[in-house]
Structure formats: structure tokens, C-alpha cells
Amino acid sequence: MIKIEISEGPIPFFLNDDSRQQDGAELIFNGRVRATEHGDSITALEYEQYEGMAEAELIQLAKDTCQKFPIHDLFCKHRIGKVDVGETSLHVVIWSKHRQEGIDAMSWFIIELKKRVPIWKWAILEDGSRIPSECSHD
Amino acid sequence: MKIKIKCFSQVKYAFGKDELKMELEAGTSTSELEKMIRAKAKGKLDDISLRVAVNQKYLPNEIELKDGDEVAFIPPVQGG
């Protein structure tokens, strides 16, 4: 099963689930906003999405990940709008029978997300100005 | 024909707009439109690689655009 959400405002993490009997591994990844971008201090990042296409690409990526790796479930929340330094912008949970497939799936999912999903970052500098982030992961 | 161009990140920064509307000759291709957009940006997009999406789908190859298409020239994405 997959669950995908793109939304504004702080991310409520997925609830703990102790009822799973076939999943020996639960991988949790939280992406957080760093205080610097290319050496410059920032106060926040503002995430911009291509509305509609970003969610469609993220859903397709989650499906591709579940087909490529023997995992059971993949849940993902991506925040858009202003995200202050230290706050979570991306929350991903993967459940799998064993740890290695979950770790591999998590790594691939995040690498592909940074190539395919049309979401961008604007850096909010200390003087309040807003510029496109130069950070990319091609 | 009328085309809507969605602008994001560096493309939005170059034009100062979320969206451009253009009137094009029938049969204009995506690569021809990309050349027009780069010229219109007056150098601001010269060092930026752009992928093209039409009607919210990435295109592997160029196509001829149709009246009413929504086009986005997508700079390197940065989610996460």
C-alpha cells in the first residue's frame, strides 16, 4: 500500500503501528531544513510545487519503488510553502520483511524524488529576500 | 494557437511571473518554443537545463504543440 500527501503546514508524522506481524523492518526518514545554503545563512526554505503533476509523479514513484523492491508499504508526506530551519520538509516510512530491502528502497526513492518530482526550493535569506535555491541533486 | 506556459523556480525568477500566455503558429514544436523562451529570458536561463512537460507529463521527445496545451520548462527539481 502507498500513501502520498503534499501539503502546507507542519507535517504530522504517521502514527506508530504495533499491529504489523510480517514487517521486521520499519525505516523512517525525515528531511529537515539546514541553516545554510552554499555557505549562506538562511532562515527558511520555501517549497514550490507544480500542482497536480508533483503529486502524480510522487504517486508513480512510490508505485515504481514498490515494484522494484520487495517492500510492503511506503508512506510519504512532502511539505510545501515556508519551512523554517530545523523543521521537517519530507517524511517517509517504509515497511519491509528484512532491513536491507527497506534501506535500499528508501535510498532509491529519495534519489529518484530529487530527479523526478517537480518541487523546488526558494531560499529565504536573513535580510528577508527570496531567491531560487541553487541546491540540486542531478 | 494559444499556449499557456507555467513558470517555476529559475524560470519564474527570470520572468517574474507564474504564467506566460503565448500565441504561436500552428505546428510549433516544444524545442522551438524552448528556444523562444530562452531568447525571451535574455540570458537568464542560459546555464540552466530544462525538461519539458506538456499537460503535466514529461516528454521524452519533442512534439508539435496543440491549441490550449499547458507547457512547463522544468528546471532541475529540488524536492526533499
Backbone of each chain as ProteinMPNN parsed JSONL, in Angstrom:
{"seq_chain_A": "MIKIEISEGPIPFFLNDDSRQQDGAELIFNGRVRATEHGDSITALEYEQYEGMAEAELIQLAKDTCQKFPIHDLFCKHRIGKVDVGETSLHVVIWSKHRQEGIDAMSWFIIELKKRVPIWKWAILEDGSRIPSECSHD", "coords_chain_A": {"N_chain_A": [[0.849, -1.185, 0.0], [0.439, 2.266, -0.69], [0.809, 5.615, 0.532], [0.417, 8.968, -0.118], [1.091, 12.345, 0.461], [0.955, 15.797, -0.2], [1.382, 18.796, 1.301], [0.641, 21.945, 2.956], [2.047, 23.492, 5.905], [3.072, 22.305, 9.226], [4.314, 18.927, 9.366], [2.395, 16.247, 10.374], [3.577, 13.347, 11.764], [3.392, 9.934, 10.528], [1.353, 7.626, 12.314], [2.513, 5.485, 14.94], [2.545, 1.939, 14.525], [1.858, -0.941, 15.959], [0.776, -3.293, 15.162], [1.673, -4.742, 13.05], [2.696, -7.759, 11.689], [4.268, -9.023, 9.842], [6.361, -7.486, 9.15], [9.627, -6.969, 9.572], [11.215, -4.792, 9.532], [11.183, -1.296, 9.905], [11.567, 1.589, 8.301], [12.359, 4.937, 8.807], [12.492, 8.135, 7.451], [13.361, 11.474, 7.841], [13.519, 14.48, 6.272], [15.142, 17.508, 6.872], [15.282, 21.106, 7.227], [18.267, 22.759, 6.651], [20.489, 25.234, 8.192], [22.098, 26.599, 6.48], [22.778, 27.446, 3.047], [24.778, 26.616, 0.526], [26.809, 27.832, 1.994], [25.706, 30.26, 2.73], [23.799, 31.907, 5.234], [20.474, 31.015, 6.062], [16.987, 31.6, 6.802], [14.822, 30.086, 6.335], [13.339, 27.682, 4.078], [11.394, 27.903, 1.134], [9.108, 25.852, -0.265], [8.093, 25.053, -3.511], [5.619, 23.766, -5.649], [4.684, 22.008, -8.687], [1.543, 22.062, -9.098], [-0.57, 19.284, -9.007], [0.93, 17.83, -11.046], [3.168, 17.286, -9.442], [2.155, 15.7, -7.345], [1.151, 13.549, -8.848], [3.51, 12.521, -9.999], [4.865, 11.797, -7.691], [3.214, 9.8, -6.644], [3.438, 7.915, -8.733], [6.161, 7.37, -8.533], [6.276, 6.199, -5.988], [4.805, 3.879, -6.5], [6.502, 2.704, -8.417], [8.713, 2.211, -6.796], [7.711, 0.31, -5.017], [7.347, -1.756, -6.8], [9.927, -2.301, -7.662], [11.382, -3.039, -5.416], [11.22, -5.51, -2.789], [9.186, -4.558, -0.813], [6.651, -3.8, 1.671], [4.904, -1.608, 2.359], [4.729, 1.91, 1.6], [4.85, 5.065, 2.813], [4.481, 8.555, 2.383], [5.046, 11.965, 3.109], [5.183, 15.219, 1.884], [6.159, 18.468, 2.474], [5.011, 21.704, 1.451], [5.376, 25.253, 0.737], [6.427, 27.687, 3.222], [9.126, 26.591, 5.169], [10.615, 26.501, 8.184], [14.057, 26.747, 9.366], [15.337, 23.74, 10.617], [12.91, 22.454, 10.742], [10.754, 19.752, 9.54], [10.688, 18.751, 6.179], [10.228, 16.619, 4.58], [8.835, 13.422, 5.006], [9.177, 10.057, 5.288], [8.127, 6.706, 5.398], [8.931, 3.321, 5.355], [7.988, -0.046, 5.223], [9.218, -3.333, 5.558], [10.014, -6.854, 5.078], [12.647, -7.637, 5.742], [15.61, -5.766, 6.784], [17.423, -4.862, 4.765], [16.241, -4.62, 2.191], [14.44, -2.628, 2.712], [16.111, -0.463, 3.382], [17.504, -0.139, 0.95], [15.357, 0.479, -0.744], [14.437, 2.873, 0.372], [16.632, 4.564, -0.049], [16.768, 4.619, -2.891], [14.218, 5.645, -3.522], [14.366, 8.268, -2.479], [16.507, 9.356, -3.917], [15.439, 9.242, -6.53], [13.19, 10.856, -6.181], [14.369, 13.34, -5.966], [15.132, 13.693, -8.558], [12.872, 13.564, -10.184], [10.392, 14.565, -9.218], [8.389, 17.383, -9.524], [9.177, 19.697, -7.631], [10.409, 22.543, -5.986], [12.931, 24.59, -4.335], [13.016, 27.673, -2.623], [15.299, 29.899, -1.272], [15.137, 31.583, 1.777], [16.648, 34.369, 2.77], [18.659, 35.946, 5.41], [18.145, 38.672, 5.32], [15.586, 38.739, 4.496], [15.104, 38.514, 1.793], [14.248, 36.587, -1.152], [15.289, 33.901, -2.999], [15.787, 31.658, -5.82], [16.744, 28.436, -4.792], [20.056, 27.157, -5.105], [20.627, 24.607, -4.827], [20.817, 21.411, -6.099], [20.371, 18.006, -7.21], [21.231, 16.5, -9.396]], "CA_chain_A": [[0.0, 0.0, 0.0], [1.146, 3.535, -0.633], [0.066, 6.824, 0.927], [1.184, 10.138, -0.517], [0.452, 13.629, 0.766], [1.72, 17.037, -0.342], [0.52, 19.756, 1.985], [1.284, 23.06, 3.655], [1.993, 23.435, 7.369], [3.898, 21.269, 9.842], [3.955, 17.554, 8.999], [2.131, 15.277, 11.447], [4.18, 12.077, 11.359], [2.49, 8.779, 10.512], [1.232, 7.058, 13.656], [3.156, 4.206, 15.21], [1.618, 0.82, 14.308], [2.457, -2.149, 16.536], [-0.011, -4.474, 14.791], [2.286, -5.396, 11.881], [3.294, -9.031, 12.093], [5.13, -9.544, 8.776], [7.375, -6.485, 8.822], [10.726, -6.945, 10.546], [11.938, -3.518, 9.447], [10.433, -0.06, 9.671], [12.531, 2.648, 8.014], [11.773, 6.282, 8.857], [13.403, 9.194, 7.022], [12.867, 12.843, 7.931], [14.377, 15.512, 5.696], [14.948, 18.757, 7.625], [15.886, 22.291, 6.605], [19.539, 23.194, 7.244], [20.607, 26.681, 8.414], [22.925, 27.235, 5.443], [22.682, 27.01, 1.653], [26.024, 27.017, -0.145], [27.595, 28.705, 2.873], [24.942, 31.439, 3.148], [22.8, 31.648, 6.267], [19.078, 31.207, 5.665], [16.048, 31.46, 7.913], [13.802, 29.097, 5.955], [13.168, 27.376, 2.662], [10.002, 27.88, 0.691], [8.957, 24.811, -1.284], [7.105, 25.34, -4.56], [5.313, 22.549, -6.422], [3.828, 22.07, -9.88], [0.36, 21.435, -8.507], [-1.137, 18.217, -9.844], [1.993, 16.975, -11.578], [4.053, 16.836, -8.35], [1.513, 14.568, -6.657], [1.079, 12.416, -9.788], [4.859, 11.949, -10.117], [5.214, 11.17, -6.407], [2.451, 8.545, -6.576], [4.053, 6.967, -9.668], [7.459, 6.976, -7.967], [6.023, 5.251, -4.889], [4.424, 2.601, -7.145], [7.723, 2.144, -9.02], [9.568, 1.72, -5.697], [7.099, -0.931, -4.504], [7.558, -2.813, -7.81], [11.361, -2.566, -7.816], [11.928, -3.626, -4.186], [10.214, -6.326, -2.084], [8.722, -3.9, 0.413], [5.208, -3.962, 1.85], [4.186, -0.333, 2.317], [5.529, 3.138, 1.523], [4.058, 6.267, 3.095], [5.333, 9.743, 2.2], [4.446, 13.3, 3.182], [6.102, 16.287, 1.491], [5.602, 19.772, 2.82], [5.289, 22.837, 0.577], [5.277, 26.522, 1.443], [7.606, 28.071, 4.023], [9.542, 25.616, 6.184], [11.71, 27.134, 8.933], [15.246, 25.946, 9.651], [15.146, 22.717, 11.649], [11.633, 21.744, 10.597], [10.727, 18.636, 8.593], [10.088, 19.027, 4.868], [9.91, 15.325, 3.948], [8.689, 12.325, 5.981], [8.94, 8.811, 4.539], [8.197, 5.47, 6.184], [8.867, 2.095, 4.545], [7.971, -1.296, 5.981], [9.639, -4.491, 4.769], [10.251, -8.061, 5.886], [14.011, -7.533, 6.262], [16.06, -4.374, 6.765], [18.209, -4.416, 3.624], [15.389, -4.155, 1.095], [13.857, -1.346, 3.122], [17.166, 0.566, 3.255], [17.732, 0.079, -0.485], [14.17, 1.139, -1.302], [14.416, 4.252, 0.879], [17.688, 5.312, -0.749], [16.362, 4.8, -4.298], [13.046, 6.517, -3.547], [14.753, 9.666, -2.245], [17.318, 9.776, -5.077], [14.529, 9.467, -7.665], [12.337, 12.018, -5.857], [15.167, 14.539, -6.252], [15.308, 13.804, -10.006], [11.641, 13.471, -10.972], [9.164, 15.199, -8.707], [8.543, 18.83, -9.739], [9.138, 20.524, -6.418], [11.631, 23.371, -5.943], [13.152, 25.314, -3.083], [13.467, 29.07, -2.627], [15.984, 30.195, -0.012], [14.788, 32.853, 2.43], [17.891, 34.832, 3.391], [18.467, 36.647, 6.692], [17.584, 40.018, 5.089], [14.195, 38.579, 4.062], [14.972, 38.318, 0.351], [13.845, 35.226, -1.546], [15.922, 33.575, -4.283], [15.732, 30.203, -6.077], [17.866, 27.684, -4.223], [20.975, 26.609, -6.111], [20.877, 23.218, -4.449], [20.137, 20.372, -6.875], [20.987, 16.697, -6.98], [21.286, 15.738, -10.65]], "C_chain_A": [[0.891, 1.244, 0.0], [0.205, 4.617, -0.11], [0.959, 8.003, 0.6], [0.402, 11.395, -0.142], [1.43, 14.757, 0.483], [0.855, 18.124, 0.273], [1.341, 20.859, 2.633], [1.161, 22.846, 5.157], [2.796, 22.273, 7.91], [3.381, 19.861, 9.547], [3.638, 16.747, 10.251], [2.667, 13.909, 11.001], [3.134, 10.961, 11.344], [2.508, 8.119, 11.889], [1.962, 5.728, 13.767], [2.118, 3.073, 15.085], [2.284, -0.465, 14.786], [1.719, -3.424, 16.119], [0.61, -5.261, 13.637], [3.032, -6.651, 12.31], [4.254, -9.593, 11.058], [6.262, -8.59, 8.413], [8.442, -6.449, 9.906], [11.471, -5.63, 10.558], [10.978, -2.377, 9.184], [11.459, 1.057, 9.524], [11.819, 3.975, 8.058], [12.836, 7.282, 8.43], [12.702, 10.534, 7.178], [13.893, 13.783, 7.335], [14.085, 16.823, 6.402], [15.708, 19.901, 6.961], [17.143, 22.693, 7.382], [19.59, 24.723, 7.335], [21.432, 27.371, 7.343], [22.634, 26.611, 4.083], [23.924, 27.517, 0.943], [26.799, 28.048, 0.684], [26.855, 29.953, 3.334], [23.916, 31.05, 4.208], [21.399, 31.9, 5.718], [18.193, 31.071, 6.9], [15.01, 30.375, 7.621], [13.989, 28.735, 4.488], [11.687, 27.484, 2.351], [9.904, 26.88, -0.446], [7.8, 25.159, -2.214], [6.843, 24.041, -5.323], [4.603, 22.917, -7.73], [2.574, 21.304, -9.484], [-0.267, 20.447, -9.484], [-0.046, 17.287, -10.322], [2.9, 16.457, -10.46], [3.443, 15.624, -7.647], [1.456, 13.338, -7.566], [2.445, 11.737, -9.914], [5.259, 11.224, -8.821], [4.471, 9.838, -6.23], [3.088, 7.501, -7.498], [5.391, 6.469, -9.137], [7.27, 5.967, -6.83], [5.632, 3.878, -5.454], [5.657, 1.93, -7.741], [8.626, 1.538, -7.943], [9.028, 0.391, -5.153], [7.248, -2.082, -5.502], [9.016, -3.246, -7.863], [11.942, -3.297, -6.607], [10.837, -4.42, -3.466], [9.822, -5.718, -0.734], [7.206, -4.033, 0.492], [4.462, -2.637, 1.666], [5.158, 0.835, 2.255], [4.586, 4.314, 1.74], [4.988, 7.476, 2.993], [4.502, 11.014, 2.355], [5.517, 14.308, 2.797], [5.425, 17.613, 1.791], [5.923, 20.784, 1.725], [5.008, 24.122, 1.348], [6.518, 26.74, 2.296], [7.88, 27.04, 5.112], [10.763, 26.204, 6.893], [12.869, 26.168, 9.139], [14.951, 24.98, 10.799], [13.873, 21.911, 11.483], [11.71, 20.675, 9.499], [10.016, 19.032, 7.298], [9.625, 17.74, 4.19], [9.892, 14.235, 5.02], [8.321, 11.066, 5.198], [9.059, 7.636, 5.51], [8.041, 4.29, 5.231], [8.896, 0.898, 5.479], [8.363, -2.447, 5.055], [9.92, -5.674, 5.697], [11.624, -7.991, 6.553], [14.533, -6.119, 6.045], [16.662, -3.945, 5.429], [17.33, -3.912, 2.483], [14.727, -2.816, 1.435], [14.858, -0.209, 2.97], [17.405, 0.894, 1.784], [16.566, 0.855, -1.116], [14.129, 2.603, -0.878], [15.432, 5.103, 0.116], [17.265, 5.622, -2.188], [15.208, 5.782, -4.397], [13.46, 7.987, -3.412], [15.615, 10.189, -3.399], [16.406, 10.111, -6.258], [13.616, 10.677, -7.427], [13.056, 13.306, -6.247], [15.497, 14.681, -7.736], [13.996, 14.074, -10.729], [10.493, 14.347, -10.504], [9.298, 16.721, -8.787], [8.199, 19.661, -8.501], [10.472, 21.264, -6.368], [11.694, 24.112, -4.62], [13.562, 26.752, -3.384], [14.106, 29.308, -1.271], [15.509, 31.547, 0.509], [16.018, 33.286, 3.225], [17.587, 35.663, 4.648], [17.896, 38.055, 6.511], [16.148, 39.962, 4.566], [14.027, 38.372, 2.577], [14.789, 36.837, 0.018], [14.438, 34.948, -2.913], [15.784, 32.073, -4.532], [16.956, 29.529, -5.478], [18.748, 27.172, -5.359], [21.241, 25.138, -5.859], [20.099, 22.273, -5.359], [20.96, 19.107, -6.796], [21.007, 15.86, -8.241], [22.446, 14.769, -10.632]], "O_chain_A": [[1.958, 1.261, 0.614], [-1.013, 4.55, -0.281], [2.125, 8.036, 0.995], [-0.798, 11.493, -0.397], [2.595, 14.689, 0.874], [-0.269, 18.355, -0.172], [2.549, 20.735, 2.832], [0.288, 22.115, 5.623], [3.164, 21.361, 7.169], [2.173, 19.63, 9.485], [4.507, 16.571, 11.106], [2.248, 13.384, 9.97], [2.126, 11.027, 12.048], [3.547, 8.06, 12.546], [2.021, 4.95, 12.814], [0.965, 3.23, 15.487], [3.159, -1.012, 14.114], [1.991, -4.503, 16.644], [0.12, -6.335, 13.287], [3.893, -6.606, 13.189], [4.985, -10.54, 11.349], [7.029, -8.849, 7.486], [8.205, -5.966, 11.013], [12.26, -5.363, 11.464], [10.078, -2.478, 8.35], [12.133, 1.427, 10.485], [10.781, 4.14, 7.418], [13.944, 7.29, 8.968], [11.58, 10.712, 6.703], [15.014, 13.879, 7.834], [12.926, 17.219, 6.526], [16.666, 19.675, 6.221], [17.101, 22.932, 8.589], [18.84, 25.421, 6.652], [21.471, 28.6, 7.293], [22.296, 25.432, 3.972], [24.097, 28.724, 0.78], [27.365, 29.001, 0.149], [27.323, 30.642, 4.24], [23.255, 30.017, 4.108], [21.168, 32.872, 5.0], [18.6, 30.5, 7.912], [14.402, 29.818, 8.535], [14.714, 29.408, 3.756], [10.836, 27.195, 3.193], [10.551, 27.048, -1.48], [6.701, 25.506, -1.781], [7.782, 23.297, -5.606], [4.008, 23.987, -7.855], [2.537, 20.075, -9.526], [-0.463, 20.763, -10.658], [-0.081, 16.089, -10.042], [3.355, 15.314, -10.517], [4.134, 14.639, -7.385], [1.684, 12.217, -7.111], [2.524, 10.509, -9.932], [5.906, 10.177, -8.856], [5.037, 8.869, -5.725], [3.261, 6.346, -7.108], [5.72, 5.291, -9.273], [8.019, 4.996, -6.727], [6.071, 2.845, -4.949], [5.84, 0.723, -7.589], [9.228, 0.484, -8.148], [9.793, -0.531, -4.868], [7.272, -3.248, -5.106], [9.31, -4.421, -8.083], [12.88, -4.082, -6.746], [9.663, -4.052, -3.522], [10.088, -6.281, 0.328], [6.553, -4.341, -0.505], [3.5, -2.564, 0.902], [6.267, 0.765, 2.785], [3.654, 4.535, 0.967], [6.13, 7.436, 3.452], [3.406, 11.128, 1.807], [6.631, 14.263, 3.317], [4.277, 17.847, 1.414], [6.999, 20.726, 1.132], [4.477, 24.093, 2.458], [7.533, 26.066, 2.118], [6.988, 26.666, 5.874], [11.815, 26.385, 6.281], [12.703, 24.95, 9.094], [14.384, 25.366, 11.821], [13.76, 20.808, 12.018], [12.603, 20.692, 8.652], [8.907, 19.567, 7.313], [8.742, 17.764, 3.333], [10.809, 14.135, 5.835], [7.287, 11.016, 4.532], [9.973, 7.583, 6.333], [7.131, 4.266, 4.403], [9.71, 0.826, 6.4], [7.901, -2.527, 3.917], [10.045, -5.525, 6.913], [11.764, -8.244, 7.75], [13.991, -5.362, 5.24], [16.454, -2.814, 4.99], [17.637, -2.889, 1.871], [14.49, -1.985, 0.558], [14.514, 0.873, 2.494], [17.498, 2.064, 1.411], [16.772, 1.768, -1.916], [13.817, 3.476, -1.689], [15.13, 6.218, -0.309], [17.392, 6.758, -2.645], [15.214, 6.659, -5.261], [12.964, 8.845, -4.142], [15.466, 11.339, -3.811], [16.58, 11.141, -6.909], [13.31, 11.426, -8.356], [12.452, 14.236, -6.78], [16.082, 15.686, -8.138], [13.987, 14.735, -11.768], [9.702, 14.82, -11.32], [10.21, 17.293, -8.19], [7.114, 20.224, -8.361], [11.523, 20.697, -6.665], [10.708, 24.251, -3.896], [14.356, 27.007, -4.289], [13.531, 28.964, -0.239], [15.482, 32.532, -0.228], [16.384, 32.659, 4.219], [16.443, 36.029, 4.915], [17.245, 38.585, 7.413], [15.56, 40.991, 4.233], [12.92, 38.081, 2.122], [15.133, 35.959, 0.809], [14.144, 35.653, -3.879], [15.677, 31.294, -3.585], [18.078, 30.007, -5.644], [18.261, 26.805, -6.428], [21.995, 24.5, -6.595], [18.87, 22.318, -5.397], [22.113, 19.131, -6.365], [20.821, 14.645, -8.182], [22.656, 14.039, -11.601]]}, "seq_chain_B": "MKIKIKCFSQVKYAFGKDELKMELEAGTSTSELEKMIRAKAKGKLDDISLRVAVNQKYLPNEIELKDGDEVAFIPPVQGG", "coords_chain_B": {"N_chain_B": [[-2.434, 29.54, -32.545], [-3.187, 29.204, -29.009], [-1.131, 29.077, -26.154], [-0.386, 28.033, -22.862], [2.11, 28.782, -20.518], [3.605, 27.437, -17.778], [5.453, 28.686, -15.052], [8.248, 28.017, -13.039], [10.494, 28.122, -10.222], [13.742, 28.89, -11.319], [12.819, 29.713, -13.816], [10.509, 31.129, -13.259], [11.741, 33.1, -11.745], [13.266, 34.338, -13.705], [11.342, 35.524, -15.378], [9.628, 36.756, -13.64], [7.022, 36.022, -13.249], [4.205, 33.805, -12.697], [3.076, 32.557, -14.807], [2.954, 32.435, -18.38], [1.356, 33.611, -21.325], [1.113, 32.669, -24.648], [0.867, 33.3, -28.133], [1.068, 31.206, -30.774], [2.359, 29.977, -33.941], [0.576, 27.465, -35.747], [1.707, 24.113, -35.422], [4.079, 24.604, -34.152], [6.912, 23.395, -32.418], [7.925, 21.745, -29.324], [10.668, 22.114, -28.89], [11.197, 24.333, -30.466], [9.644, 26.206, -29.136], [11.01, 26.227, -26.696], [13.425, 27.446, -27.461], [12.436, 29.999, -28.064], [11.582, 30.799, -25.535], [13.969, 30.805, -24.085], [15.301, 32.834, -25.464], [13.628, 34.981, -24.908], [14.117, 35.228, -22.219], [16.514, 36.505, -22.135], [19.207, 35.625, -21.601], [19.087, 34.854, -18.94], [18.439, 32.215, -18.514], [20.424, 30.751, -19.588], [22.405, 28.963, -18.534], [20.962, 26.925, -17.491], [19.563, 23.764, -17.321], [16.683, 22.48, -18.895], [13.777, 20.54, -18.608], [11.043, 19.391, -20.541], [7.565, 19.561, -19.981], [4.344, 18.645, -21.023], [1.026, 19.364, -20.621], [1.226, 18.421, -18.008], [2.846, 16.139, -18.11], [6.025, 14.618, -18.387], [8.011, 14.83, -21.334], [9.591, 12.542, -23.486], [10.54, 13.043, -26.019], [10.588, 15.634, -28.589], [7.533, 17.315, -29.453], [4.819, 18.376, -31.599], [3.052, 21.215, -30.68], [-0.318, 21.752, -29.457], [-3.338, 23.697, -29.787], [-4.248, 25.269, -26.775], [-2.619, 23.779, -25.119], [-0.839, 23.112, -22.063], [2.243, 24.084, -21.05], [5.347, 23.367, -19.464], [8.584, 24.408, -18.713], [10.918, 22.752, -17.159], [13.083, 23.387, -14.608], [16.061, 21.939, -12.953], [14.88, 19.741, -10.466], [14.111, 19.922, -6.912], [13.168, 18.602, -4.653], [12.551, 17.278, -1.308]], "CA_chain_B": [[-2.932, 28.78, -31.396], [-2.826, 29.807, -27.725], [-0.42, 28.156, -25.275], [-0.112, 28.543, -21.508], [3.405, 28.293, -20.024], [3.724, 27.538, -16.321], [6.831, 29.053, -14.702], [8.658, 27.615, -11.694], [11.888, 28.274, -9.807], [14.542, 29.862, -12.079], [12.029, 30.257, -14.935], [9.675, 32.155, -12.634], [12.647, 34.187, -11.351], [13.688, 35.038, -14.926], [10.247, 36.309, -15.966], [8.864, 37.469, -12.608], [5.601, 35.661, -13.399], [3.856, 32.386, -12.525], [2.499, 32.003, -16.034], [3.009, 33.257, -19.596], [0.437, 33.168, -22.378], [1.722, 32.982, -25.939], [0.148, 32.959, -29.359], [2.082, 30.572, -31.624], [1.898, 29.423, -35.214], [0.251, 26.035, -35.706], [2.831, 23.248, -35.754], [5.278, 24.927, -33.365], [7.318, 22.239, -31.603], [8.39, 22.069, -27.973], [12.042, 22.642, -28.917], [11.115, 25.71, -30.987], [9.142, 27.057, -28.047], [12.095, 26.387, -25.707], [14.345, 28.48, -27.991], [11.774, 31.302, -27.891], [11.562, 31.13, -24.104], [15.343, 31.154, -23.685], [15.605, 34.158, -26.035], [12.819, 35.955, -24.159], [14.718, 35.394, -20.881], [17.689, 37.367, -22.314], [20.42, 35.115, -20.962], [18.898, 34.425, -17.548], [18.269, 30.758, -18.44], [21.449, 30.146, -20.459], [23.153, 27.868, -17.899], [20.006, 26.075, -16.756], [18.951, 22.706, -18.128], [15.221, 22.489, -18.765], [12.994, 19.423, -19.16], [9.733, 19.912, -20.938], [6.349, 18.799, -19.665], [3.153, 19.159, -21.686], [-0.177, 18.906, -19.922], [1.651, 17.791, -16.754], [3.603, 14.893, -18.331], [7.334, 14.787, -19.011], [8.085, 14.312, -22.703], [10.912, 12.027, -23.835], [10.938, 13.603, -27.323], [9.819, 16.834, -28.898], [6.253, 17.113, -30.141], [4.156, 19.595, -32.055], [2.071, 21.648, -29.682], [-1.697, 21.952, -29.926], [-4.044, 24.815, -29.154], [-4.714, 25.015, -25.413], [-1.665, 22.998, -24.32], [-0.146, 23.715, -20.919], [3.653, 23.688, -21.173], [6.259, 23.822, -18.402], [10.006, 24.125, -18.897], [11.165, 22.399, -15.767], [14.49, 23.405, -14.195], [16.357, 20.81, -12.061], [13.959, 19.725, -9.326], [14.857, 20.032, -5.646], [12.35, 18.16, -3.532], [13.222, 16.581, -0.209]], "C_chain_B": [[-2.415, 29.416, -30.108], [-2.251, 28.737, -26.794], [-0.243, 28.822, -23.917], [1.211, 27.951, -21.037], [3.468, 28.527, -18.523], [5.193, 27.776, -15.977], [7.122, 28.688, -13.242], [10.129, 27.936, -11.487], [12.627, 29.286, -10.691], [13.77, 30.467, -13.254], [11.111, 31.371, -14.409], [10.524, 33.376, -12.26], [13.045, 35.019, -12.572], [12.592, 35.967, -15.451], [9.443, 37.11, -14.93], [7.38, 37.173, -12.664], [5.403, 34.164, -13.16], [3.496, 31.73, -13.853], [2.688, 32.98, -17.196], [1.953, 32.726, -20.558], [1.036, 33.581, -23.696], [0.817, 32.542, -27.072], [1.203, 32.429, -30.335], [1.469, 30.137, -32.944], [1.585, 27.945, -35.042], [1.475, 25.227, -36.103], [4.106, 23.575, -35.004], [5.618, 23.746, -32.462], [7.787, 22.709, -30.219], [9.804, 22.644, -28.005], [12.08, 24.048, -29.502], [10.628, 26.666, -29.896], [10.229, 27.271, -26.99], [13.088, 27.46, -26.177], [13.739, 29.877, -27.798], [11.829, 31.758, -26.435], [12.955, 31.542, -23.632], [15.715, 32.545, -24.223], [14.882, 35.262, -25.26], [13.419, 36.237, -22.782], [16.019, 36.194, -20.929], [18.889, 36.915, -21.496], [20.226, 34.563, -19.568], [18.736, 32.914, -17.411], [19.381, 30.016, -19.193], [22.139, 28.933, -19.844], [22.244, 26.865, -17.209], [19.412, 25.032, -17.693], [17.447, 22.683, -17.849], [14.642, 21.219, -19.368], [11.628, 19.976, -19.527], [8.623, 18.954, -20.494], [5.194, 19.462, -20.413], [1.941, 18.51, -21.039], [0.183, 17.988, -18.759], [2.308, 16.422, -16.918], [4.954, 15.247, -18.937], [7.288, 14.195, -20.411], [9.473, 13.759, -22.977], [11.44, 12.629, -25.127], [10.112, 14.854, -27.591], [8.527, 16.465, -29.625], [5.786, 18.449, -30.71], [3.08, 19.955, -31.041], [0.699, 21.855, -30.316], [-2.316, 23.126, -29.176], [-4.513, 24.41, -27.752], [-3.751, 24.214, -24.559], [-1.112, 23.83, -23.157], [1.282, 23.18, -20.93], [4.418, 24.184, -19.952], [7.671, 23.444, -18.799], [10.587, 23.99, -17.496], [12.661, 22.432, -15.453], [14.773, 22.229, -13.256], [15.511, 20.867, -10.789], [14.759, 19.563, -8.031], [14.044, 19.567, -4.449], [13.179, 17.496, -2.442], [13.581, 17.501, 0.927]], "O_chain_B": [[-1.372, 30.07, -30.091], [-2.803, 27.645, -26.662], [0.017, 30.022, -23.832], [1.415, 26.741, -21.143], [3.394, 29.663, -18.054], [6.077, 27.138, -16.548], [6.35, 29.008, -12.338], [10.907, 28.012, -12.438], [12.185, 30.43, -10.804], [14.033, 31.604, -13.647], [10.961, 32.416, -15.041], [10.102, 34.52, -12.427], [13.15, 36.243, -12.493], [12.881, 37.069, -15.915], [8.684, 38.014, -15.279], [6.565, 37.965, -12.191], [6.307, 33.361, -13.389], [3.595, 30.513, -14.009], [2.596, 34.195, -17.02], [1.689, 31.524, -20.596], [1.433, 34.736, -23.856], [0.101, 31.545, -26.975], [2.137, 33.153, -30.68], [0.258, 29.951, -33.067], [2.253, 27.25, -34.277], [2.203, 25.61, -37.019], [5.119, 22.901, -35.19], [4.74, 23.166, -31.823], [8.009, 23.897, -29.986], [10.117, 23.557, -27.241], [12.898, 24.87, -29.087], [11.131, 27.781, -29.754], [10.357, 28.368, -26.448], [13.537, 28.285, -25.38], [14.437, 30.817, -27.417], [12.083, 32.925, -26.137], [13.105, 32.503, -22.877], [16.359, 33.333, -23.531], [15.441, 36.326, -24.994], [13.261, 37.33, -22.238], [16.573, 36.53, -19.882], [19.511, 37.709, -20.789], [21.104, 33.871, -19.053], [18.879, 32.378, -16.312], [19.293, 28.807, -19.41], [22.431, 27.97, -20.553], [22.713, 26.041, -16.424], [18.832, 25.368, -18.725], [17.009, 22.847, -16.711], [14.968, 20.856, -20.499], [11.128, 20.91, -18.9], [8.73, 17.733, -20.614], [5.079, 20.687, -20.434], [1.844, 17.288, -20.926], [-0.437, 16.946, -18.54], [2.329, 15.629, -15.977], [5.044, 16.054, -19.862], [6.617, 13.192, -20.652], [10.458, 14.453, -22.722], [12.652, 12.72, -25.317], [9.1, 15.113, -26.94], [8.444, 15.448, -30.313], [6.294, 19.509, -30.346], [2.303, 19.105, -30.606], [0.567, 22.094, -31.517], [-1.879, 23.494, -28.085], [-5.101, 23.344, -27.567], [-4.028, 23.984, -23.382], [-0.945, 25.046, -23.246], [1.504, 21.973, -20.831], [4.17, 25.286, -19.462], [7.934, 22.303, -19.178], [10.728, 24.965, -16.757], [13.422, 21.611, -15.963], [13.833, 21.578, -12.799], [15.435, 21.9, -10.124], [15.912, 19.132, -8.042], [14.215, 20.085, -3.345], [14.357, 17.193, -2.634], [14.151, 17.058, 1.924]]}, "name": "protein", "num_of_chains": 2, "seq": "MIKIEISEGPIPFFLNDDSRQQDGAELIFNGRVRATEHGDSITALEYEQYEGMAEAELIQLAKDTCQKFPIHDLFCKHRIGKVDVGETSLHVVIWSKHRQEGIDAMSWFIIELKKRVPIWKWAILEDGSRIPSECSHDMKIKIKCFSQVKYAFGKDELKMELEAGTSTSELEKMIRAKAKGKLDDISLRVAVNQKYLPNEIELKDGDEVAFIPPVQGG"}
